[in-house]
Amino acid sequence: MDLTEKTITRNIIYEGKIFKVIKDTVQLPDQSLAAREVVIHAGGAGILPIDKDNNVTLVRQYRAGASDVLTEICAGKLEPGEDPRQCAVRELEEELGLRAETVIPLGYIYPTPAYDSERTYIFLARGITAVSAHPDRDEFVQPVKMTLNDAVKEVCDGKITDAKTQTALLRAERILSGKD
């Protein structure tokens, strides 16, 4: 059975700086019609730096959507036409003041695919060196350093709740332990 939905009409409900909201009328596999409301987002990229001692550096920052301060990998929105790796490397330097000798792709995730088009690319950074951080003017982040094992434990204990960060930590742990 083909599960694809065919868009019949599209209306833009809202268009802002970061995303737009659309309302589509779609034809379902059984030929009936349904409405779909979707957030259209350019996507993003995040990066997990792990030093030679297997310490990770994450950031704590307030997230309006969660109404809470979350612990996350540093990440940012893709600029139009920007390569996800380039975005991740830029964010690593801006937010944490770090550069990586090696950047390893860990794949991508759809954080909320039921209603959001965002695709977040995830990378692992190795061979870390310190440079000067320069976060955006409206960006307030606090670096947090811990062992990879402690970070994975915080994922399993429900303390790190951000999906891209959970994915990055669990994938990196598998790669570095030789399981992948």
N, C-alpha and C positions, 0 to 999 in steps of 0.2 A: 504494500500500500504506500503510495506517495503521500507523505505528510506535509508537503510544502503548501504554504498559503500564498495565494496570488493577490497582490495589492490592486484594488479596483480604483480607489480614490485616496488622496492624501491631502490633509489640511494642516498647516502650521498653526499651532495654538499659541506658542510662545517662542521667541528667539532672543537669547541672551548672550553674554560674553563666553560662557563656558559650555552651554548646551542649548538645544532647542527641543521643544515638545511637539510631537505630531499626533494626529488622530487619523488612522487609516481605516478604510472599509476594506475588508479582505474576503476573499472567497475561500472557504474551507474545503478540505478534501472531499466532503460529501456534496459540494456545490452550494451549500447554504452560505449566507453572509454573516459577518461578525465585525465588531469594532475592536481596534487595537490602539491603545495609547502608548507611545514609545518616546523615551528620552534619547535623543540623538547626541552622542558625545564623541569627540575626536579620538578618544583613547588616551592611554597613559603608559608610563614605564616606571618601574621601580627597580632598585638595586640593593643587594645585601652584601656589604663588605665584611669579609672574614680575614682577620690578620693571621700571621704565622703561628700564633699561639691558640688558634681556633676561637678567638673572641669576635663577637659580632658587635657592630655599632648600629643601633636603631635610633629612631627619633620619637620623642613624645610631643604631640601637638593636639590642640583642640580641634575637633571635627564637628562642624555645625550639624551635619546630617545625623550624627550619633548623639549630639548634645553632650559630648564627653571628651576627655583627654585620652587619646589612644596611643599605644606604642606600635610603631610601624617601621617598615623599611622606608628609606627616603624615596620619594616618588614625585612625579609631576605629570602635567598634561602635555600631550604631544602638540607641538606647533604644526600648522599646516605644512604637509610634505616632509616633516622631520622624521628621521630614522629613529626607531625606538631605542636602539643602543646609544645613539648620540644623546637622546633625551635623558636616559638613565645616568650616563657619565656626567652630564651637565648637572643633574640634580645632586649627585654624589658630592661634587665639588661645592655647589651653592649651599647645600644644607649642612653638610658635615665637614667640609674642608678636607676632603680626601680624594686621592687619585688612585687608580688601579692600573697595575701592569698588565693584568689579564682580566678580560670580561667574558664570562661564560653564559650563554643564553640558557634559561631554565623554562622556556615556553611562555605561554600566555594563559590568562584566565578571562572569563566573562563574569565579573563580580555579581551582577544581578540581571541575568539574561531574559527574565520574564517581561521586563519593561524598559531595559536600558541597553543600548547598543555598545557601550564601552567595552573595549578590549584592552586589558592591561598586560603589558609585556614585562617579564621578570628576568633579572640577571643576577649573577653571582660575581662579585669583585674579589680578586686575589692580588697579592703583591701590593699592599696598601702603603701609600706614603701620605704624610700630612702636608696640606697647603692651606691657604687662607680661605675660610668660609665666607660666603657673601649671600645670605638668604635674601629673597625678595623683601621689599620694604614692608609689606603687610603679612609677612610670614614669621611666626615665632615658634621655634623648635628648640627642644632640649635633647642633646645627645644622651644616649643610654648605652653603656658598654657592659656586656656580660658574655659568658661562655656560650658557645653554640648549644651545648647540652642543656644549660639553664634556660636558654630561650625556647628550645623544643619542649622542655618541661612546662614552661609557662603557656605554651600553646595547648598542651595536653591538659593542663589544670584550668583552662578557660580564662587565663589572665591576659593573653594576647589574643584579641578577638578579630582583628583586621584580616580579611580573607587573603589579600595579596601577601601579607607578611607571613601568615600561616603556611601558605603554599611555598613561598621562598625558603623558609626555614626547613620545612619537611623535605623538600626536594634537595636542598643543599646538604642536609644531614645524610641523606641516602647516597648522594654522589661522593661525599667525602669519606663515608664509611665503606665505600666499595660495593654497595648494594645495587648501584646502577652504573 
